[in-house]
Structure formats: C-alpha cells, structure tokens
Amino acid sequence: MLRQFAALCALFLITTLNLLAQSGPVEKFCGTTPEKVAWLKQYQLEPHTTGAQRGAVQYIPLSIHIVGNDEGVGYFDLHKLDAAICQLNEDYVQVGFQFYIKGDIDYINNSSWFSHQDFEPGYELLGQNKVPKSINCFTVADPAGNCGYSVYGQGIVLKMSCIQENSHTWAHEMGHAFSLPHTFSGWEGTTYQSLEQAPEYINGNEVERKDGTNCNSAGDGFCDTPSDYLSYRWTCNNDNFSTVSQKDPLANVFQSDGKYFMSYAMDQCESTFSAEQIEAIQSNLVQEKANLLNQKSPEVDIDQNVVTGLLPLTNSVDMPVNTTFSWDPVPYATSYIFQLSRFPNFAVSEVYQVTSAATVDVENLKSGKKYFWRVRARNAWSFCNPFTETHTLTVATLSATNDLIEQNWSVSPTLINSSNTIRVELPEASALKCRVYTLFGELIQTTDDSSNNSTTHDIQVQQWKPGVYFLEITASNVRKVFKVVVVS
C-alpha cells in the first residue's frame, strides 16, 4: 500500500511539474492531476449503471483537518468552515449527497503543511492524517499555489480563502474525489488562444469537437458536457458562456458553458453538474467507495432554530469588566460559537470561543468601551444556520488612567510595504504583545515582547501581502487596535 501511494505521489509530482513548466502567469485554480482515474476509464467504456438509490439522500462522512502553523496560528474559523460545507451541501443536492462531519475536528500545527509551495508536504499531510471510511478534507493557507487539489482515494486539500461563502471550489475538488475530470480534460497546462483552430490531439489526448461526434473518446468523456478548451479561470457573459471564442479541429466556433462545477469558470458562473457527471458520481460511490455508505443516521438539523434568551440584553450599559454572557440552550446543538468584538463587522474578535455550554465568562473588558457580540448554534449536520442578531453592551467607566495611557500610544508607520518594521511607542515602560489580523479577521502573526520592559517596541512585518491589517496590541493591561495599510 505504501509503495502504491509513493508511486502515485511520484506520478502526481512529475505531472504537476510538467504542467507548471508549461503554464503562463495565470491563476492556478486546481492542482489535481489531469490523468483520468482508472475506474472512470473503465466506467465510460461500459453501459452506465445506476449509482446511489434514486430518491434517497446519501449522507457522506467528512473527516475535517484544520491546519495552522507551528504555533497554532492561522486556523480556519469554524463558522467559515460551516458556511463552506453549507455551500458544498447546496451544490450536491442535485447529486443526492449531503455531507456531515465525522468525529471531532482535527487541529494540526505544522508550518510546512500549513503553507506548502510544492506537493511533497501535501502528500505527507494526507498520508499521515487520513481517517478511514470518510472523505478527508484539509484546510491550509497555501496548497502548492492552488485553490485546492484532490488525490484520488487519499483526500482533498483546500485553500481557506478559496472556500468562502458562494465559492464552488470544494464542490469542484469533491467532484475529483468521486472520479470526475475537468470539462477541459486534456488541455491542462496549455493556454488556449482565442479563435486559434485546435489540433486533433492536445498533450496526447483527443480534442473534443463542437458537434460531439467524438464525445465518448475525447475531452472529459461525457457527452452532455460541451466542448471546453479553457484551462484557466475565466469570466462568463450574461448567458453563462465564456467571452473567449474557441475553434475546434473542424473550424467550428463555440464558447465554453460556464455553469459546470468541473470547469474553470468563475464561481458566479457555476451552478451544476451534468446528468452524466451525476450518474458517474453516484456509481463511483457504490462501486468504489461503498465504505462511505450507511455509516450513520442523520441527526436532527438545527438550521431553523434561533438562539434566544441572550443576556445581557442588547444596548446594556455600565456593565462590569468581568461579564457573563448566556443564552437559552438550543435543542440538538452540540456546540456554540461565541464572538465578541469592538467592531460591528467582527473584523477582529476580542473573544472567539467554541463552547458546549450556553454561557461564556469574559474578563477584563475595557472600561467605558462598547462591544458587539453574537452567538451561533451548531452540530455535525447543521451548517447553514446564521448567527444571532448582533447585541451590544457598554462597559462602565471605572478610571480615566488607562484611557490616558491609550491616547498617548504611537504606532508608525501605518502605511507600509511588506518589508517595513512598525514601531510602537508607549508613554511608560511596559512589556508588549501583538496579534495581527487581516481585514477578514484571520490571525496571521503573533509577537510576544514580554521580556522587553520598554517604552519602544518594534514589530517585524513578515511578508504581509498588500491590503488592510489590524494590529491588536496589549501593554500596561490596555488593549488597543490599530489599522495598518500595506501597499505593494
């Protein structure tokens, strides 16, 4: 088994390196090997068989692995994960599949897996953490420069920023996990030039004609997915067709259909699998992945339940610096996500806590400051239920001392490039801690200068990309957030 996996890794790596050598400066959406799965090759040679029982929903277990760096920084937020699975389930309603989380979420601290520039660490990640009888899905910061990739029979690796709400990246990679190739199969690594007449063969693969006369042997092998030669992310027109016109080997002109998840169309274009693709997915489940079937009866969905009884009441004032937040338990909920922030859009969280109890104790709130908070109930089957409405509270003013210290802080520069050092100057000597967040609330860096009791502290910028960042700085028992803009 290990030798087979090593061979697969070697083949995948060689193929991928060849593709990267051929590709231009286009965005890499999917790093899945272009080689067709052996099962699919055989399946497409024989009459199609019915896969999963028609009309019956098949519940598919996912083993979720959330990867951070060596310090445990950078985890994919749980509510964002749930939103991504909600979208995945919506995309697979037509297939008759619904996905649920099997067991506990696995949190992994490994910087080389968290952001890997080639596939070798990814293979190691899959090989060392695979859970049997489930589809293993790993969230990372950078999966070898792609939005994601799937290794057949091993698992799926996903870039966190590519599986936000309304993204179909997970549906695409899950399609690969159930044997589907790209709709442009054969063109991987080759950039098609508009209206250039296609050859009969590309990269050793027969090119599909517009009229479909060779649809069984060319392209993706499905006759109800039209010809497509576009192996890069592309936009669609109002009718969901590509703005790039293509010319097949017989000089017939056509445009790619952007509604298929297995294409490289932008997310807003995609909405479906074809009937033949669905038949193949269902058959692959029964014939290749029967160990995923009938593992667990569905638990009760809590999507329609609303968290009620939130305390303190919204707009509460003169609250103590140590405050207990509570709400009514929600039937069938196994955990709750509690979020507290100084920002109404929750761009930066003062507290982000997953708890099995319907209560959270928060200490050391800042005197005289306004806070925003919300709660969301969840379980392993419920991913689409929203947060509560945002509640607010204002902490009682106890002393002006800390506010005076805060007003005299200096952070500069606030407009920087990716190699600058940021200097923090305090009115009195103090140790300092700093947490850096993206505009979307993702923690990307921590700095602990606790051993330096000084009025001046330097924060090293660690290759931040252009954009807006929030620095949450704690010193002299005061916490303050500063905004910094990185320009290219």
Secondary structure by P-SEA (a helix, b strand, c coil): caaaaaaaaaaaaaaaaaaaaacccccccccccccccaaaaaaaaccccccccccbbbbbbbbbbbbbcccccccccaaaaaaaaaaaaaaaccccbbbbbcccbbbbbccccccccccaaaaaaaaaccccccbbbbbcccccccccccccccbbbbcccccccccaaaaaaaaaaaccccccccccccccccccccccccccbbbbcccccccccccccccccccccccccccccccccccbbbbccccbbbbbbcccccccccccccccccaaaaaaaaaaaacccccccccccccccccccccccccccccccccccbbbbcccccccccbbbbbbccccccccccccccccccbbbbccccccbbbbcbbbbbcccccccccccbbbbbbccccaaaaaaaaacccccccccccbbbbbbbcbbbbbbbbbbccccccccccccccccccbbbbbbccccbbbbbbbcccccbbbbbbbbbcc
